[in-house]
Each structure stands twice: as C-alpha cells, then as structure tokens.
C-alpha cells in the first residue's frame, strides 16, 4: 500500500505542479507579500493630539501636564492659540481650563465627534491630578494584575497574516481537489483507476498529502518574509499541514457529487464564502455567535494567531479539534468517494 501511495502521490504532485493555477498562486503570493509589507500600515488608527491652555492664575493643569511629559509645543499660551491649533489639526483636541474663584471648569474644543468613552477618559485624566487641589481627596491608585504576560501589540499588517493563511492557503486543498478531480474525470483517469489495485484510501490520502504539502510550502513562503523567524514553526507546520489535509477531504466530499467545475462552482464558492464568516469575529472578537464557532476556520484562524503572536494560551484544544476533525472528515470522505466515485459506472 505504501508503494502504491508513493507512486500516486508523485503523479498527483506532478499534475498539480503543472496546473496553470500554480502560476496564479505564485503571483498571488507575491502580491500578498507586497501588500502586507508595503500597502497595509503597521498602525492605521489615527491618534488624537491634545493641546492645553490653562487660564487659571495658579496654572495647576499646566504644571500637571508638564509632570506627565506633555511636549511644550502642546501647552499653549492663550485661548486664541488653542483654537488655532485645533482648527489646524483634524485630530486635535483642545483642553481649556479655568478657575473662577475656586470653581474649576474645563472646556473641550474639537472637530468632528468624540465618543462618550473618550470623553470619560479625558475627564478622568484631568480630574485625577487636580483632585488634591480642589478637594480633600487623594488621587486614586489602581493596581493591575495580569492573569498572563501582557501581549505585545501586533502591527496591523502582520495581523492580516493569520486570516490570509486560513482563507488563502489552507482552503487551497478544497479548491484544488475539485479541480484535479474534474480533470481526471474529463481525461478518463478515474475510469482507469477504478480497475487498478490502488483503492479508495490511497486515492484520497494521496490528494490530501499533495495539497497539504503545497499548502505548507505556500504558507511558509508567506510567513517568512512578513513575520520573519520569531514564530513557533513546529506548531505552524503542524496546523497548516493537517488543516490543509482536512480541507482537501472536505473538498473531495463536495466535488464527487458534480461532473465538472461549472456544476460545482456555485456550491463550492458558496461554501468557501460561508467558511470565511469567522473573519468577522477575527476583526470584532465580541461577535462570536455559537454557529460561527462551529466552523473549522474559526478555531484555526485564532489558533494560527496564537502561534504567530503568542499570548500564553494553550494550543492543546486546537490540536484535539484538528485530530477529531481529521478522523471524521477522512472517514466521511472515504465513504463518499468509495460509493459515489469508485463504484460509479460499474
């Protein structure tokens, strides 16, 4: 069986390498790398700039701003200068403090809108150093205890790599298995294979191994230039390889019910679009309905994020999930391919 598997694996690998889609993938890989490195900025969140003018005689807020390390260019000498600075800076927020006979008052100048959350943060930041001056209270001291080491802020361009690995690399087996299957049907290869001693297991394992290897090479070539060497590569290789094999099994399960790529296209692309739904949760983690978490891509995309940008979470649940899904998808694929493809036309 091993010799039959190796022979078929070699044949499938050569056929896959000669397929025109491989040139498309090579071009897509180059484009993805260039986009991640040069088109997506590391941080595209606009930061507000704060300007201060303290109109009180004692200049308490001005002194507190200097103690906090605020640049002198942001501490202005008049209300007119404050308004001019805000008008010239779309992200500028002007803070005007005045003390009318012991009654402090703060006025904000800004363009556009400010969320209630930011308003509360600004109010707390101003109130804290002034509380001992205008009340009998002391600045509130807060202690922070981290349950795990604080995660390093991930650059936005690198943060795009995990979903690209899942929805561009790993699902490749789903698409390519269908393409190769329909090519074999059109050329009559399947008809010949049915009477050979190869068997169903060798057929599907060969396809899974080919596209797992292709996905692994594709994924590593994407990660190396974008995130460099500071990655848990054994875990990355394990997840990409077995995830690619799983999606190849799933691709074969779907493809055997169709005769050609035209019939498959609507259903196949529809399933791939559903599979991409977890990207919503990746961008907005608070959105995670239960049905979404059952999609294989949900666990895989967050698992890859943990592998590429560790936060201390264990990967054991992901490994167990992939193991169970691997067994179930293989058994289902074997059953469907054996009865639908290998016995067809006998």
N, C-alpha and C positions, 0 to 999 in steps of 0.2 A: 504493500500500500504506500509506503514511504517513497519508493522509487516512482510509482505512478504519480504521486502528488508532486514530487520534484520536477518530473518531466512536464506535467501540465502547468505547474507554476511558472516554469521557464517559458513555455509557449505563451501563456497569458501575459506574462511580463513583457515579452517582445511585442505582442499585438497591442498592448496598452501603450507602450513607448512609441509605437509607430502611428498611433491615432493622432489626428490633427488637433484634438482637444488638448494634447500635451503642450503644443506650442501656444495655445491660448492661455493655459495655466502658467506657462513660463512668463508670458507677457503680463498676465495679471499679477504675478508675484513681484515683478519689477515695479509695476505701478503702485502696488500696496506698500512696498518698502519706501518708495519715494514719498508717497502721501503721508505715511506715519512719521517719517523723518523730517520732512520739509513743509508739508501742507497743513498738518494739524499742529497748532501751537501747544507747547507744554502746559500752558495755563491760559485759557481763553475767558476766564472770569474777570470782569472789569472790577477793579478795586476802587473804592471811594477814597477821595483825598479830603482831608479835614483841614479847615482854616479856622483860626481862633482870633477873636478880638475881645479883650477883657476891658470893659468900660467902667469897672468898679475902681474906686480910689485905692483899695488895698492890693489889687491885681492878684487875687488868690488863684483864680483859674489859670492865669498866665504862668504863675510860678509852678502850679501843679503840672502844667503841660511841659514845661522845661524839665522838671524832675522825671517825667516819663520819657524824655528823649525826643520830644517833638522838634522837628527842624525849625530853625529861626525863620526860615522863609515862609513857614505856615502860621507864624504868630505875627499878626498884623497890627498896625498902629492906629487904625481908625475904622469906623463903620463903612466909610466910602471904599476904602481899600478892600475890606471884606467882601462887599457886594461886587466889586470889580473882579476879584479873584474867582468868585463863584460863577459869574457870568462868562468868564473866560475858560472855565474848566467844566465840561459836561458832567464829569463825575465828582465835582467839588461840592462839599457840604460846609457851609459857614456856621460857626457857633459863636453867637454874640451873648456875652454875659454882662449883666449889670446888677448893681446893688443899690437899691433905693431905700436908704435909711434902714438897713438891716434886713430888707426883704429881697432876697436874691431872685433873679429871673433870667431865664435862658431863652433865646430866640434862635431858631434854625433857619438858614437860608439855603435853598437847594433848587435845582432844576429837575423837572420830571416828578417822580414819586419815590417815596421811601416806604418800605414795608413796616408794619407795626412791630415786627420783631426787631428790626434795625433801630427803630425809634426807641424801643425799650432798652436796647443795648447802649445807645448813646446816652440816654437819661441816667442809666446806672453808672456809666463811666464818668459822667460829670458829677453825679451826686456823691460818689464814694470819697474822693479827696476833700470835698467841701463839707461833709457831714460834721467832722470835729469842730469846724469853724463856726457853723451856724446852729448847731445843736449840741446836746450833751453826749451824743452817741459817738462811738468809735467806728472806724472803717471795719466793715465786715470781712472776716478772714475765712476763706473756704479752703478745705483740704480736698485733694483729688487722689483717689486710689484707683489705679488701673488694674483690671482683672487679668490683663495680659499685656505684654510690651506694646507700647504705643506704635501703631502702624505708621510707616513713612508715607508721606503724601506722594501719591502716584501721579506722575505727569500725565496730562490728558491724552497726549499722543500715544504713550505706551499703554494707557488704559484701554485703548481700542484694540490691542492685540488679542486678548482672550476671546472676544466675540468673533474676530476675524478667523481665529483658529477653529472655532466651532462651526461657524456658518459659511466658511470658505474652504477650509482644509478637511475637517473631519467628515462633513457631509459629501465630500467628493466621491466616496465609495458608493453612496446611494445613487448618484447620477451616473457614474462611470459603469457600475454594474449593469444598469439598464442598457446603456449604450452598447456595451460589449455583448450582452445577451441578444439584443436585437440584430447586431451584426452577425453573430453566429447563426441565428435563425435564418437570416437572409442568405448566408453563404452555404447553408446546409450542414454546418459543423455539428449542430445539436443532433441531427438525424444520425450522423455517423457515430457520435459519442454514445448514443443510446445502446448500440450493439457492441460497444467496446467494454473491456473489463474495468473501466475506470471507477464507475459507481457514483452515486449522488454525493457522498461525503467528500470524496476527493474533488469533485467539481466545485462545490460551494466553498470548501476550505481554500482551494487554490485562488478563487476570486477574492475571498476575504484577505488572504495573505498578500496578494498583489497590491490591492488598494490600501491595505494597512501600511505597506512599505512606501508606496507612493505618497500617502498622506503624511507619513513620518518624515520623509525627506522634504516634502513641501513645507511642513510645519517648522522643522528645524531651520530651513533656509529663511523662513520668515522671522523667527525669533532671534537668530544670531545677530543680524545687523540692526535690529530695532531695540533689543533689550540687552544684548551683549552676553557676557558669560556668567553674570551673577544670578543664575537660575538653578533650581533643583532639576537637573537634566534627567536623572533616572526616573523621577516621578513624571516628568513631562513626556518622556519617551513611552512610558507605560500607558499613560492616559490616552495619548494620541493614537498609539498603535491599536489598542483594544477598542477604543471608541470608533476608529475608522472601520475596524472589522465588524463591529455591531451595526453600523450604518450600511455596510455592504450587505449583510444578511437582510436587513430591513428593505434595502433596495431590491434585492432579488425576490423577496416575498411579494412585493408590489408588481415588479416587472413581468413575472411569469403569467400574469392574467391578461397581458396585452400582446399583440402581434408585432407591433412596430412602434417607433418613437413617437409618431403622430398620435396614435391612440393613447399612449402613456402620458403625453406632455401635460395635458390639463390636470390630471390627477396627481402626477408626480410633482409638478411645480406647486400645486395647491398644498400638498403635504409638506413640501420644503418651506413654504410660507408660514404654515402653522408651526413648524419646528422652530422658526425664527422668533416666535412670540416672546420667549424669555428675554430677548434683548430689551424689552420694555422694563422688566424687573431689574436688569443689569444697570440701566440708566436711572431708574427710580426704584430703589430697593423696597420702598414702602408698598409698592404694588406687587403683590405676590398671591393671587387667588390660588386656592388649592388645586384647581385643574391645571394651572400653569406649572406648578411644581412637579407634576407627574410626567411632564415631557422630559425625555432623556437629556435634551440640550440644556435644560435648566440646571441640573446638578453638574453637568460637565463644564458649562461656562463659568460657574462660580468656583468649581474645583480648579480649573486652569488659572483663574485669577489668584487663588490662594497659592498655587505652585509658583507663579511668576512673581507675585508680590506677597510674600508670607506675612501673616498676622498672628500666627501661633495656633490656628485652628488645625485639628487633626484631619488627615486625609483618609482615615480608615473608612468612614461611611461612604465616601466616593468609590473606594476600591471594592467594597462589598456590593455596592449598587451596580458597578460595571460587571462584576463577576456574575451576579444573578441575571442581569440583562443579557450578558454574553451567552449564558447557557440557554435561557428562554428563547432568545432570538435565533440561536443556532438550531435548536430543536424544531421551532416553528418553520424556519427556512428549509430544513431537511425534509420535513413533512410535505410542505407545499411544493417544493421543487421536485421531489420524488414522484408525487402523484400527478402534478399538473404538467411538468416539463419532461421528465424522463420516460413517462408512460404514454405521452401524447402521440397519437398516430400509430400505436402498436396494435 
